[in-house]
Every structure is written in structure tokens, then in C-alpha cells.
Amino acid sequence: MKPKIYITRKIPQVIYDQFTEIADVRMWEEAEIPVPREILLQEVRAIDGLLCLLTETIDEEVIRQATKLKIISNMAVGFNNIDVSFAKKQGVIVTNTPGVLTETTADLTFALMMATARRIVEASDYLRNGEWKTWSPMQLTGRDIYGATLGIIGMGRIGQALARRAKGFKMNILYYNRARKLEVEKELGIEYCDFETLLRRSDFVSLLLPYSSEVHHLIGENEFKLMKETAILINTARGGIVDETALYHALKNGELWAAGLDVFESEPIDLESPLLSLPNVVTLPHIGSASEATRLKMAEIAANNIIQVLKGGQPLTPVKI
Ligand code: DGY
């Protein structure tokens, strides 16, 4: 009998086709609507492999239900949606998609820095709303990126890729990371500093660390008080790292100059969120890795992880905890 696979969202046909020879595949056919929890709980009952997205919470309840499950393959580098320790306890392998989305996510992070500092979205709306009457000396003035100080929190692959881009803009680069990375410091000419010093000195603070309960609201009221009033916060990691209520107040009260956000505490963000009423916030719908080529590579790795394991081999990119 062929093994069974469940895919929690419509994926490109070329990727889907790779499964059909080796397994019986079922898929949630919607592209824009996540699979309802009760359907997921039904579907996982007899499966051997699960391909899921960051929108699905794969917790103890789901894993217990899936008594034959061998692998949970997340189509994302982040895996905070999965209870990895419980999966491990149950002997279920968890995999993610590191590496292939590094450059694409660093591009988007840099794009958000530029869009926020130079008020690109606000300026575009200004023109389209018919507010542009003349050229004026201080109209829509922003902040320089070239030569500014960038503080990167989290010096993994994407942090390093961002630092490489920032070098081209002659930025002065500081970083904070759980473990100091001497080789990377030497290679990229970046400076390690403690968390508070980074917040105090940076013109841009970019969050590029993995999310866990330990870093929940790492950036909140106290941290905004440490940051420069002219600073810009960029979050392309996970929404839960920032206390959004404190962020709103900091932006509103002039404690922080602007924010560029690709991720939110709750996604999709509630359209009533006060953050969306502020002109100095650039918001995106979690598109850090969204280039055609990268999303295809992510799907490909996610699929190959399942195929390898179901054929009795080793996963390509296991999550190690
Ligand atoms: C990830 O991979 O974790 C991103 O958030 C989506 O690509």
C-alpha cells in the first residue's frame, strides 16, 4: 500500500506531481483560504507525511491524532507553528526550508528599510490623492540610508545577507545575537554589541531572529525608550517579537520615527488595528520570501523532505532542537 500524504494548501502542480508516483495524496485545494482546523484534524488521521504552511498550528492535538505520521514538512524556514519537541517525543521528524529564501527575504528587508526611510508609500499616495501641487524644499523628506547605522538582531543567514547589502550603502553595521560570530564579524566588518547598546546606537533596527516564547515582545515599551527618536524599526521575522500596542504608542508619541512591518502578532492583521492609521508605518502581508523562484524552491524542498523520509532515507533539512 502506498503511503498517504496530506498537503494543507494548493501547491504548484509540478510539485504536487512529484508525490503522486510514490504516495496517495490529498490536498486542501484552496490557495487563499487556510484549511479549517476540524478538517485538518480529520485529514491527518491516517497520513504518513504532512506538508504544511506557517498558517497551520501543528500542536500536540494534531500530532496525537496523526498516529502513523513520520514527517511534518513545513514550507517555511520558521517553524514556530509546530510543537517540535512534542513531535520529536512522538518520533515524528520536522523539516523546514532554510537557505533558499535567504536572499529574497534580505531583499525585501532592504526594500522595507528604503520604503520606510524615504516614505515611498506615503509619497505615492500623496501623488495619487492629488496632493502634489508643487516641488517644495522640505516636502516628504525622509531619512538617509547611505552611511546610517544599522542594528541587526539575529545574525543568521538572512541577517548576514542583509549586512552584505548594507555594506554597499556604506552603512555602519552592529549586530546582536545569542552567540557571538567572530568569523562573520571579520568577513563582513560588522560590530557585535549588547542588546541595549544596539538599540541606543542604531538608526535602523532590523529584527531577523527566529520566534519562540523566549523572545515574545522582545521589543516593547522599554526598548522603544532606548531607541533614538529618529530610528526606524523593521520586522521581517515574526510579529510576536514586537509588542504592537507599545509600537503604536511609540510611533504616535514620536519616540520612534517609523516602522516597516512584513509580519504581525496576528495574521492577517485586523484592518481596525491602530497601526494601519499611521502614515509612518509601511505594512506588507508577510511577503518576505515571495518571489516566484524562491517560493518554488521552498515547495520543492518541502516536497523532497517528505519523499526522502517516506522512501526510508534521511530528510534534507531537518529542524534540530
Ligand atoms: C518563513 O519561511 O519562515 C517566512 O516567514 C515565510 O517565507
Residues whose N, C-alpha, C, O or C-beta is under 5 A from the ligand:
A	BS01	DGY	A76 V77 G78 A237 S289
